[in-house]
Amino acid sequence: MTELVDSIRERYEQTLQRIAAAARSVGRDPSSVRLVVVTKSQPREVVEAAIQAGATILGENYPEEAVEKIQSIAAQSAVEWHMIGHVQSRKARLVPANFNLMQSLDSLKLAERLDRFAAEAGRVLPVLLEFNVGGEDSKSGWPAADESRWDALAASLNPVFDLPHLEVRGLMVMPPIGDTAEASRPFFQHTRRLQSFLRERLPQVDWSELSMGTSTDFEVAVQEGATLARVGTAIVGPRNYNKS
């Protein structure tokens, strides 16, 4: 276990250094970027090792798998758990009771269910709205690839803001997979323009958070304004898809 912790700590600290360098390269304060260590499909021992290595925010994709980890590592109360994957409506109940932030709110239907379950849990759930900036049919999120339709997009979001037990804090995107990190840059720039548009059009909403970037392109994401960078494989290694 010590060897595992040490190896994850080395990669975690290297990632933090790369984030800081990317931030400084564009005149940003490195402290304005938070690192989310993605532990989806990782066994409990890897998650515990990541926490011991210094990780303070963990990102999970699958609600049921995540809840098992959260409940079994309950003593690690200082760790934030973020849901970063698509959540089926029938599993929405698990989110408000277990997660600090829902990064992947991708539809009004899901928003309404989360609001109801957050009310039952007696809390207001912080959320990021997920936008599909690449126009991919395989990706979830509000359609945002076509800038000429952003006026209609902004109007379609209003019902979400009326839900009393959800608190919108920003945006999340997953651009199309490219061959290089630079291939993601136009999509991150597109998202930054969308953030500015929404701030101007819907000033009553907090749009300050911008969740962008993965192991392959997080430095570019930071240069383009990410406040949350989601990094998994580069820190904790390849995922184990043989989930029980």
KEVOFI-914583 format. One record per atom (N, C-alpha, C): residue in three letters; x negated, y negated, z negated. Coordinates in steps of 0.001 Angstrom, whole numbers, padded with zeros to 6 digits, always signed. Layout:
<atoms>
alaXYZ
...
</atoms>
This chain:
<atoms>
met-000834+001209+000000
met+000000+000000+000000
met-000865-001254+000000
thr-001971-001211-000742
thr-002862-002370-000798
thr-003412-002698+000575
glu-003793-001659+001340
glu-004327-001870+002689
glu-003275-002497+003585
leu-002024-002043+003453
leu-000931-002595+004254
leu-000702-004064+003913
val-000674-004376+002636
val-000483-005765+002204
val-001604-006646+002743
asp-002827-006165+002630
asp-003971-006961+003082
asp-003910-007229+004583
ser-003528-006219+005356
ser-003485-006403+006809
ser-002366-007355+007205
ile-001221-007245+006534
ile-000121-008155+006832
ile-000464-009570+006375
arg-001115-009689+005217
arg-001506-011018+004727
arg-002450-011696+005715
glu-003388-010959+006259
glu-004337-011542+007216
glu-003601-012063+008445
arg-002674-011276+008978
arg-001940-011704+010172
arg-000962-012828+009848
tyr-000377-012782+008667
tyr+000545-013838+008236
tyr-000185-015175+008133
glu-001344-015155+007494
glu-002102-016401+007331
glu-002639-016896+008668
gln-003022-015985+009555
gln-003462-016386+010895
gln-002316-017053+011659
thr-001111-016507+011501
thr+000057-017086+012175
thr+000348-018478+011636
leu+000252-018648+010322
leu+000441-019971+009730
leu-000585-020965+010263
gln-001815-020509+010415
gln-002864-021380+010949
gln-002571-021771+012391
arg-002080-020827+013172
arg-001754-021116+014572
arg-000567-022071+014667
ile+000398-021900+013782
ile+001533-022829+013746
ile+001049-024229+013410
ala+000178-024332+012401
ala-000330-025634+011985
ala-001103-026306+013127
ala-001918-025531+013821
ala-002692-026094+014933
ala-001780-026558+016059
ala-000751-025762+016356
ala+000202-026140+017406
ala+000938-027413+017026
ala+001316-027529+015752
ala+002016-028732+015290
ala+001107-029958+015408
arg-000111-029825+014948
arg-001033-030961+014988
arg-001347-031377+016423
ser-001313-030428+017347
ser-001659-030740+018738
ser-000675-031708+019375
val+000519-031813+018798
val+001517-032749+019331
val+001897-033805+018294
gly+001063-033954+017276
gly+001283-034992+016280
gly+002362-034693+015264
arg+002680-033419+015076
arg+003688-033035+014084
arg+003024-032644+012769
asp+003755-032810+011685
asp+003316-032357+010374
asp+003544-030848+010292
pro+002508-030037+010070
pro+002689-028584+009989
pro+003743-028150+008976
ser+003923-028964+007924
ser+004903-028592+006897
ser+006346-028698+007401
ser+006534-029289+008590
ser+007881-029405+009154
ser+008336-028114+009827
val+007445-027120+009876
val+007761-025834+010514
val+007714-024733+009469
arg+008763-023932+009408
arg+008800-022791+008498
arg+008707-021491+009288
leu+007981-020551+008742
leu+007755-019261+009397
leu+008739-018220+008878
val+009507-017643+009794
val+010431-016555+009468
val+009783-015249+009909
val+009473-014385+008957
val+008879-013091+009279
val+010006-012107+009601
val+010020-011645+010843
val+011108-010780+011301
val+010803-009342+010910
thr+011673-008768+010093
thr+011458-007415+009563
thr+012523-006438+010022
lys+013218-006772+011109
lys+014233-005845+011630
lys+013577-004523+012006
ser+014279-003444+011720
ser+013841-002088+012041
ser+012537-001691+011348
gln+012163-002435+010324
gln+010977-002090+009548
gln+011411-001405+008248
pro+010670-000399+007798
pro+011023+000283+006552
pro+010795-000600+005338
arg+011364-000175+004240
arg+011295-000967+003011
arg+009863-001278+002605
glu+008929-000301+002753
glu+007565-000539+002301
glu+006890-001660+003077
val+007239-001811+004348
val+006673-002907+005137
val+007257-004239+004676
val+008553-004246+004380
val+009194-005463+003895
val+008589-005886+002562
glu+008421-004931+001668
glu+007823-005250+000370
glu+006386-005745+000531
ala+005655-005137+001460
ala+004285-005568+001703
ala+004248-006990+002251
ala+005192-007316+003134
ala+005261-008669+003687
ala+005516-009692+002582
ile+006382-009341+001645
ile+006669-010243+000530
ile+005419-010422-000336
gln+004739-009324-000633
gln+003519-009407-001432
gln+002427-010185-000708
ala+002483-010155+000627
ala+001482-010864+001430
ala+001748-012360+001497
gly+002913-012784+001017
gly+003194-014210+000956
gly+004405-014683+001733
ala+005055-013788+002466
ala+006238-014195+003235
ala+007332-014695+002304
thr+007923-015824+002675
thr+008987-016407+001853
thr+010345-016399+002542
ile+010345-016178+003863
ile+011592-016085+004616
ile+011528-014837+005484
leu+012531-013983+005372
leu+012597-012760+006160
leu+013804-012818+007085
gly+013611-012405+008332
gly+014688-012409+009313
gly+015101-011000+009685
glu+016397-010761+009679
glu+016939-009440+009993
glu+017986-009541+011099
asn+018123-008463+011879
asn+019058-008443+013002
asn+020306-007620+012768
tyr+020206-006618+011903
tyr+021303-005670+011732
tyr+021851-005756+010310
pro+023096-006222+010149
pro+023623-006493+008806
pro+023531-005326+007830
glu+023961-004144+008256
glu+023989-003029+007306
glu+022589-002618+006877
glu+021677-002559+007841
glu+020289-002227+007519
glu+019692-003281+006590
ala+019991-004538+006870
ala+019444-005624+006071
ala+019952-005592+004639
val+021236-005336+004478
val+021818-005336+003137
val+021189-004244+002273
glu+020889-003102+002875
glu+020219-002038+002121
glu+018875-002534+001585
lys+018145-003260+002420
lys+016848-003796+001985
lys+017037-004854+000913
ile+017975-005767+001155
ile+018199-006864+000212
ile+018553-006333-001171
gln+019431-005336-001198
gln+019866-004799-002487
gln+018786-003972-003171
ser+017925-003335-002373
ser+016874-002509-002967
ser+015664-003337-003391
ile+015600-004573-002887
ile+014488-005471-003258
ile+015079-006682-003974
ala+016078-006431-004770
ala+016821-007512-005418
ala+015937-008361-006320
ala+014875-007773-006842
ala+014018-008514-007769
ala+013288-009654-007076
gln+013175-009553-005733
gln+012480-010606-004987
gln+013447-011754-004697
ser+013944-012367-005750
ser+015005-013363-005611
ser+014533-014647-004946
ala+013216-014872-004924
ala+012707-016109-004347
ala+012662-016065-002822
val+012846-014881-002244
val+012774-014727-000795
val+014093-015148-000156
glu+014008-015903+000928
glu+015199-016238+001713
glu+015415-015155+002773
trp+016669-014765+002938
trp+017021-013796+003976
trp+017860-014512+005034
his+017398-014428+006293
his+018103-015046+007406
his+018630-013978+008348
met+019888-014088+008730
met+020432-013228+009774
met+020125-013883+011116
ile+019393-013177+011980
ile+018973-013767+013244
ile+019505-013017+014462
gly+020258-011941+014231
gly+020778-011156+015349
gly+022271-011331+015532
his+022762-010842+016664
his+024201-010894+016934
his+024946-010069+015892
val+026006-010630+015345
val+026807-009956+014321
val+028187-009669+014877
gln+028560-008403+014879
gln+029906-008027+015307
gln+030909-008527+014280
ser+032074-008903+014757
ser+033088-009469+013863
ser+033403-008543+012694
arg+033409-007241+012946
arg+033768-006298+011881
arg+032701-006202+010787
lys+031511-006738+011048
lys+030451-006721+010048
lys+030204-008100+009434
ala+031038-009051+009799
ala+030828-010426+009351
ala+030914-010560+007836
arg+031686-009710+007184
arg+031846-009799+005730
arg+030507-009692+004996
leu+029545-008976+005589
leu+028271-008750+004916
leu+027393-009998+004863
val+027640-010946+005758
val+026710-012071+005887
val+026809-013078+004740
pro+027986-013651+004454
pro+028030-014677+003398
pro+027586-014171+002024
ala+027804-012901+001756
ala+027474-012362+000437
ala+025990-012053+000269
asn+025222-012028+001384
asn+023851-011538+001287
asn+022770-012425+001891
phe+023145-013390+002738
phe+022137-014150+003465
phe+022134-015628+003088
asn+020944-016210+003094
asn+020798-017631+002801
asn+021151-018500+003994
leu+020919-017968+005207
leu+021190-018718+006425
leu+021586-017762+007532
met+022647-018125+008252
met+023078-017389+009441
met+022560-018161+010652
gln+021508-017645+011302
gln+020907-018370+012414
gln+021635-018137+013737
ser+022434-017098+013820
ser+022932-016639+015116
ser+024456-016702+015242
leu+025030-017821+014823
leu+026471-018005+014982
leu+026747-018318+016453
asp+027413-017400+017143
asp+027488-017499+018599
asp+028891-017612+019185
ser+029924-017744+018330
ser+031287-017874+018866
ser+032214-018435+017804
leu+033316-019015+018247
leu+034321-019520+017314
leu+034975-018374+016553
lys+035208-017264+017224
lys+035822-016105+016558
lys+034984-015668+015365
leu+033677-015554+015567
leu+032801-015157+014470
leu+032780-016232+013396
ala+032780-017488+013807
ala+032769-018594+012847
ala+033980-018518+011919
glu+035144-018250+012485
glu+036365-018179+011679
glu+036308-017034+010683
arg+035738-015914+011087
arg+035626-014783+010168
arg+034597-015073+009069
leu+033482-015653+009449
leu+032477-015998+008451
leu+033024-016995+007439
asp+033810-017953+007924
asp+034402-018949+007039
asp+035313-018277+006011
arg+036104-017335+006480
arg+037021-016635+005568
arg+036257-015842+004516
phe+035233-015129+004939
phe+034474-014313+003999
phe+033608-015169+003082
ala+033147-016312+003578
ala+032398-017224+002710
ala+033311-017779+001618
ala+034556-018058+001983
ala+035526-018528+000989
ala+035743-017460-000080
glu+035855-016208+000352
glu+036038-015116-000601
glu+034822-014967-001515
ala+033634-015267-000967
ala+032411-015165-001754
ala+032176-016402-002616
gly+033036-017413-002443
gly+032932-018630-003238
gly+031733-019481-002910
arg+031377-019566-001611
arg+030215-020350-001236
arg+030420-020996+000123
val+029550-021959+000424
val+029464-022541+001763
val+028237-021937+002430
leu+028425-021351+003588
leu+027350-020647+004284
leu+026656-021572+005285
pro+025366-021835+005129
pro+024629-022610+006129
pro+024483-021782+007411
val+024660-022415+008563
val+024587-021706+009839
val+023852-022547+010876
leu+023269-021854+011847
leu+022769-022475+013067
leu+023637-021962+014205
leu+023939-022824+015152
leu+024714-022407+016314
leu+023761-021881+017375
glu+024065-020689+017882
glu+023219-020097+018911
glu+023718-020500+020292
phe+022793-020994+021110
phe+023132-021420+022465
phe+022386-020561+023485
asn+023078-020238+024555
asn+022498-019482+025659
asn+021970-020483+026680
val+020662-020739+026641
val+020074-021769+027497
val+019549-021213+028814
gly+019552-019886+028952
gly+019044-019288+030173
gly+020116-018805+031127
gly+021389-018922+030710
gly+022478-018470+031559
gly+022514-016973+031759
glu+021941-016207+030834
glu+021892-014753+030965
glu+023174-014110+030433
asp+023744-013221+031226
asp+024949-012516+030790
asp+024673-011611+029594
ser+023431-011177+029448
ser+023080-010256+028365
ser+022889-010960+027030
lys+022851-012281+027034
lys+022602-013028+025802
lys+023891-013618+025244
ser+023958-013637+023916
ser+025093-014239+023227
ser+024879-015743+023124
gly+025899-016434+022652
gly+025769-017862+022386
gly+026651-018720+023261
trp+026866-019962+022802
trp+027623-020906+023600
trp+026835-021220+024880
pro+027488-021218+026046
pro+026779-021460+027303
pro+026249-022892+027383
ala+024928-023020+027543
ala+024318-024353+027532
ala+023276-024530+028622
ala+023277-023636+029606
ala+022274-023724+030667
ala+022517-024915+031583
asp+023787-025245+031817
asp+024162-026293+032767
asp+024374-027613+032024
glu+023433-028541+032177
glu+023526-029801+031447
glu+024748-030621+031854
ser+025234-030432+033065
ser+026403-031193+033515
ser+027660-030795+032759
arg+027620-029700+032029
arg+028788-029222+031281
arg+028648-029439+029776
trp+027656-030220+029372
trp+027438-030413+027944
trp+028551-031214+027282
asp+029216-032090+028003
asp+030339-032812+027400
asp+031427-031830+026965
ala+031758-030906+027846
ala+032762-029894+027518
ala+032264-028982+026408
leu+030981-028667+026435
leu+030396-027831+025382
leu+030562-028492+024022
ala+030236-029775+023936
ala+030350-030489+022661
ala+031783-030469+022153
ala+032734-030667+023055
ala+034144-030655+022658
ala+034558-029284+022143
ser+034014-028232+022733
ser+034401-026874+022339
ser+033883-026502+020954
leu+032918-027252+020448
leu+032339-026942+019143
leu+033131-027525+017982
asn+033987-028486+018256
asn+034685-029192+017177
asn+035417-028281+016192
pro+036092-027214+016657
pro+036785-026353+015687
pro+035848-025739+014641
val+034595-025536+015007
val+033642-024965+014044
val+033406-025930+012891
phe+033335-027210+013211
phe+033028-028206+012185
phe+034183-028393+011202
asp+035374-027944+011584
asp+036537-028068+010705
asp+036613-026943+009679
leu+035753-025936+009807
leu+035787-024799+008887
leu+035081-025193+007591
pro+035801-025214+006475
pro+035263-025813+005242
pro+034159-025026+004556
his+034012-023739+004889
his+033020-022927+004188
his+031808-022596+005057
leu+031662-023347+006164
leu+030456-023252+006985
leu+029804-024622+007049
glu+028490-024650+007028
glu+027743-025905+007118
glu+026730-025790+008253
val+026994-026462+009355
val+026087-026414+010508
val+024831-027219+010206
arg+023684-026613+010482
arg+022415-027277+010205
arg+021506-027395+011429
gly+021944-026882+012578
gly+021098-027005+013748
gly+021376-025959+014797
leu+020352-025689+015625
leu+020491-024832+016789
leu+019509-023669+016733
met+019873-022596+017447
met+018991-021458+017636
met+019093-020996+019076
val+017961-020628+019669
val+017972-020122+021040
val+017013-018951+021184
met+017315-018122+022184
met+016432-017034+022610
met+016321-017134+024126
pro+015255-017751+024639
pro+015129-017937+026077
pro+014886-016617+026795
pro+015025-016607+028111
pro+014717-015398+028879
pro+013282-014951+028628
ile+013074-013647+028636
ile+011735-013105+028428
ile+010877-013401+029656
gly+009733-014021+029419
gly+008825-014361+030508
gly+007515-013615+030405
asp+006693-013730+031424
asp+005407-013048+031436
asp+004376-013752+030562
thr+004582-015032+030311
thr+003641-015813+029510
thr+004395-016686+028519
ala+003662-017178+027540
ala+004276-018096+026582
ala+004749-019360+027273
glu+003990-019824+028235
glu+004345-021053+028943
glu+005666-020920+029691
ala+006042-019697+030042
ala+007312-019495+030753
ala+008502-019917+029902
ser+008322-019926+028591
ser+009410-020319+027684
ser+009520-021826+027533
arg+008464-022553+027854
arg+008449-023984+027577
arg+009632-024742+028185
pro+009978-024525+029480
pro+011108-025272+030039
pro+012408-025039+029271
phe+012587-023840+028745
phe+013812-023537+027996
phe+013782-024203+026620
phe+012606-024272+026007
phe+012489-024983+024740
phe+012706-026482+024949
gln+012199-027022+026032
gln+012422-028436+026338
gln+013898-028702+026609
his+014528-027786+027285
his+015971-027868+027554
his+016739-027909+026234
thr+016323-027055+025295
thr+016993-026996+023991
thr+016774-028284+023214
arg+015593-028855+023309
arg+015323-030107+022617
arg+016215-031225+023165
arg+016423-031227+024483
arg+017338-032213+025077
arg+018760-031984+024597
leu+019135-030712+024477
leu+020474-030386+023968
leu+020625-030868+022535
gln+019597-030666+021719
gln+019640-031152+020338
gln+019855-032660+020302
ser+019127-033394+021132
ser+019265-034854+021175
ser+020663-035251+021635
phe+021184-034534+022623
phe+022526-034814+023124
phe+023562-034605+022025
leu+023450-033499+021308
leu+024427-033206+020260
leu+024324-034196+019106
arg+023125-034631+018800
arg+022960-035639+017755
arg+023681-036932+018125
glu+023593-037296+019383
glu+024235-038525+019827
glu+025739-038365+019940
arg+026175-037224+020458
arg+027606-037009+020696
arg+028358-036640+019421
leu+027692-035915+018523
leu+028336-035434+017293
leu+027475-035824+016089
pro+027374-037117+015799
pro+026465-037589+014752
pro+026885-037196+013345
gln+028132-036746+013186
gln+028585-036351+011859
gln+028038-034988+011444
val+027385-034297+012373
val+026873-032947+012125
val+025359-032996+011967
asp+024831-032134+011110
asp+023385-032038+010903
asp+022785-031132+011987
trp+021980-031684+012851
trp+021342-030911+013929
trp+019836-030808+013712
ser+019366-030943+012495
ser+017932-031080+012242
ser+017134-029796+012462
glu+017747-028630+012235
glu+017002-027384+012384
glu+017004-026917+013842
leu+015857-026390+014269
leu+015718-025877+015618
leu+014933-024568+015522
ser+015637-023452+015656
ser+015017-022134+015542
ser+014654-021640+016939
met+013348-021588+017220
met+012870-021159+018530
met+011534-020450+018356
gly+011254-019526+019259
gly+009949-018905+019294
gly+009894-017535+018657
thr+009102-016660+019267
thr+008867-015303+018768
thr+007359-015059+018775
ser+006963-013814+018553
ser+005542-013487+018524
ser+004818-013916+019794
thr+005517-013918+020916
thr+004865-014187+022199
thr+004752-015676+022534
asp+005602-016512+021938
asp+005634-017915+022378
asp+005852-018924+021255
phe+005564-018536+020013
phe+005899-019436+018900
phe+005093-020722+018915
glu+003863-020680+019420
glu+003067-021906+019448
glu+003661-022930+020408
val+004130-022467+021549
val+004805-023358+022498
val+006083-023899+021874
ala+006818-023029+021167
ala+008053-023462+020510
ala+007783-024571+019500
val+006713-024426+018732
val+006358-025451+017748
val+006007-026761+018459
gln+005255-026683+019537
gln+004915-027886+020291
gln+006158-028595+020826
glu+007218-027831+021055
glu+008445-028401+021607
glu+009507-028683+020542
gly+009127-028599+019261
gly+010024-029072+018223
gly+010635-028063+017290
ala+010252-026798+017380
ala+010828-025793+016487
ala+010564-026148+015030
thr+011574-025983+014198
thr+011404-026126+012752
thr+011414-024765+012064
leu+011894-023751+012777
leu+011875-022371+012312
leu+011294-021517+013435
ala+010209-020806+013159
ala+009595-019925+014149
ala+009775-018483+013682
arg+010316-017639+014550
arg+010643-016263+014194
arg+009552-015326+014733
val+008729-014781+013849
val+007596-013953+014271
val+007651-012610+013548
gly+007682-011536+014310
gly+007744-010202+013730
gly+006528-009360+014032
thr+006448-008856+015264
thr+005400-007911+015648
thr+004001-008435+015366
ala+003754-009705+015613
ala+002417-010271+015413
ala+001996-010272+013949
ile+002947-010050+013041
ile+002631-010049+011606
ile+002784-008658+010994
val+003922-008021+011239
val+004193-006736+010582
val+004018-005535+011500
gly+003649-005773+012745
gly+003408-004663+013658
gly+004650-004248+014420
pro+004514-003236+015311
pro+005637-002775+016118
pro+006800-002301+015263
arg+007993-002439+015816
arg+009193-002045+015089
arg+009410-000532+015160
asn+010049-000012+014135
asn+010431+001408+014104
asn+011885+001509+014474
tyr+012170+002049+015672
tyr+013554+002093+016140
tyr+014299+003342+015682
asn+013624+004202+014948
asn+014304+005415+014462
asn+014994+005114+013140
lys+015997+004227+013223
lys+016704+003836+012001
lys+017670+004941+011599
ser+017842+005144+010311
ser+018800+006122+009819
ser+020181+005519+009783
</atoms>
